[in-house]
Amino acid sequence: MKSVEDVESYLLRMGVPHETVNTGMWLVKTDGPPLVISLAGPVVAFRLKVMDAPKTGREELYRTLLSLNTTELVHGAYGLEGDTVVIVHALEMENLDLNEFQAVIDDMSMAVAKHQPQLARFVGSAATGAAARV
């Protein structure tokens, strides 16, 4: 079974800037908000803030996110965490390897960059996150 040390090893081998928040939780530094990686039992969870949800026009945003989930994302998904739009992925620890770990990080980064034009129209002046930098 893989462990905390394996995840730390993957981060070091990838050469990504990161910090350990506590045992089993890391912040990977990106050009925008940090990517949070955490261990949750037998699962490695990945979470990245995309943007704040707008005060108005949420129905259209939700429709867009659901469409992106079904047409653009295979293993991850957009979701809501309070009033924040996030993209999440999860991998099982038992069979985790470096290629799979790196693929998730790359996939999340590419999804946010690729979907930025579609999501930017929902960003208000008070919004923050990766989609806000249009």
C-alpha positions as CSV (number, residue, x, y, z in Angstrom):
1,M,0.0,0.0,0.0
2,K,1.2,3.5,-0.9
3,S,1.7,6.0,1.9
4,V,2.3,9.7,2.7
5,E,6.0,9.2,1.8
6,D,5.1,8.0,-1.7
7,V,3.0,11.1,-2.4
8,E,5.8,13.3,-1.0
9,S,8.3,11.4,-3.3
10,Y,6.1,12.0,-6.3
11,L,5.9,15.8,-5.6
12,L,9.7,15.9,-5.2
13,R,10.4,13.8,-8.3
14,M,8.0,16.1,-10.3
15,G,9.9,19.1,-9.1
16,V,6.7,21.1,-8.4
17,P,7.0,23.8,-5.7
18,H,4.9,22.7,-2.7
19,E,4.6,22.9,1.0
20,T,3.4,20.4,3.5
21,V,0.5,21.8,5.5
22,N,0.3,18.8,7.8
23,T,0.7,15.0,7.5
24,G,-1.2,14.0,4.4
25,M,-1.9,17.4,3.1
26,W,0.1,19.5,0.6
27,L,-0.3,22.8,-1.2
28,V,1.1,22.7,-4.7
29,K,2.0,26.2,-5.9
30,T,0.5,27.2,-9.3
31,D,0.2,30.4,-11.2
32,G,-3.1,30.9,-9.5
33,P,-4.6,29.4,-6.4
34,P,-2.7,26.5,-4.9
35,L,-3.7,22.9,-5.7
36,V,-4.6,21.1,-2.5
37,I,-3.6,17.4,-2.3
38,S,-4.8,15.5,0.6
39,L,-5.1,11.9,1.8
40,A,-8.6,10.8,2.8
41,G,-8.4,7.2,3.9
42,P,-7.6,5.0,0.8
43,V,-7.9,8.0,-1.6
44,V,-5.7,10.9,-2.7
45,A,-8.0,13.9,-3.3
46,F,-7.0,16.8,-5.5
47,R,-8.8,20.2,-5.2
48,L,-8.2,23.5,-7.1
49,K,-10.3,26.6,-6.8
50,V,-11.4,27.9,-10.1
51,M,-13.5,30.9,-9.3
52,D,-16.0,32.4,-7.0
53,A,-19.6,31.7,-8.1
54,P,-21.3,34.8,-9.3
55,K,-24.2,36.4,-7.4
56,T,-26.4,36.2,-10.6
57,G,-26.5,34.0,-13.6
58,R,-25.8,30.9,-11.6
59,E,-28.2,28.7,-13.5
60,E,-26.2,29.3,-16.7
61,L,-22.9,28.7,-14.9
62,Y,-24.2,25.4,-13.4
63,R,-25.4,24.3,-16.9
64,T,-21.9,25.1,-18.3
65,L,-20.1,23.2,-15.5
66,L,-22.4,20.2,-15.9
67,S,-21.8,20.2,-19.7
68,L,-18.0,20.5,-19.2
69,N,-18.2,17.6,-16.7
70,T,-19.8,15.3,-19.3
71,T,-17.9,16.4,-22.4
72,E,-14.4,17.5,-21.2
73,L,-13.5,15.8,-18.0
74,V,-13.0,12.0,-17.7
75,H,-11.9,11.4,-14.2
76,G,-12.4,14.8,-12.4
77,A,-15.3,17.1,-12.1
78,Y,-16.3,20.7,-11.5
79,G,-18.2,21.2,-8.3
80,L,-19.3,23.8,-5.7
81,E,-17.8,24.2,-2.3
82,G,-20.0,26.8,-0.7
83,D,-19.9,29.8,-3.1
84,T,-16.6,28.6,-4.8
85,V,-16.3,26.7,-8.0
86,V,-13.7,24.0,-7.7
87,I,-12.3,21.2,-9.9
88,V,-11.7,17.9,-8.1
89,H,-10.1,14.6,-8.8
90,A,-9.5,11.5,-6.7
91,L,-7.2,8.5,-7.0
92,E,-7.0,5.3,-5.1
93,M,-3.8,5.0,-3.0
94,E,-3.4,1.3,-3.4
95,N,-2.4,1.5,-7.1
96,L,-1.1,5.0,-7.3
97,D,2.0,5.6,-9.4
98,L,3.9,8.7,-10.5
99,N,2.5,8.8,-14.1
100,E,-1.1,8.7,-12.8
101,F,-0.3,11.3,-10.1
102,Q,1.3,13.6,-12.6
103,A,-1.5,13.1,-15.2
104,V,-4.1,14.3,-12.7
105,I,-2.2,17.5,-11.9
106,D,-1.6,18.1,-15.6
107,D,-5.2,17.4,-16.5
108,M,-6.5,19.8,-13.9
109,S,-4.1,22.6,-15.0
110,M,-5.1,22.0,-18.7
111,A,-8.8,21.9,-17.9
112,V,-8.7,25.3,-16.1
113,A,-6.7,26.9,-18.9
114,K,-8.8,25.4,-21.7
115,H,-12.1,26.3,-20.0
116,Q,-11.1,29.7,-18.9
117,P,-12.7,31.5,-21.9
118,Q,-16.1,29.7,-21.2
119,L,-16.0,30.4,-17.5
120,A,-14.6,34.0,-17.6
121,R,-18.0,35.4,-18.7
122,F,-19.3,34.4,-15.3
123,V,-16.6,36.2,-13.4
124,G,-17.7,39.4,-11.6
125,S,-15.5,42.2,-10.4
126,A,-15.1,40.6,-7.0
127,A,-14.3,37.1,-8.2
128,T,-10.9,35.5,-7.7
129,G,-9.2,32.4,-8.9
130,A,-7.8,31.0,-12.1
131,A,-10.7,32.1,-14.3
132,A,-10.5,35.7,-13.0
133,R,-7.2,36.3,-14.8
134,V,-8.7,36.8,-18.3
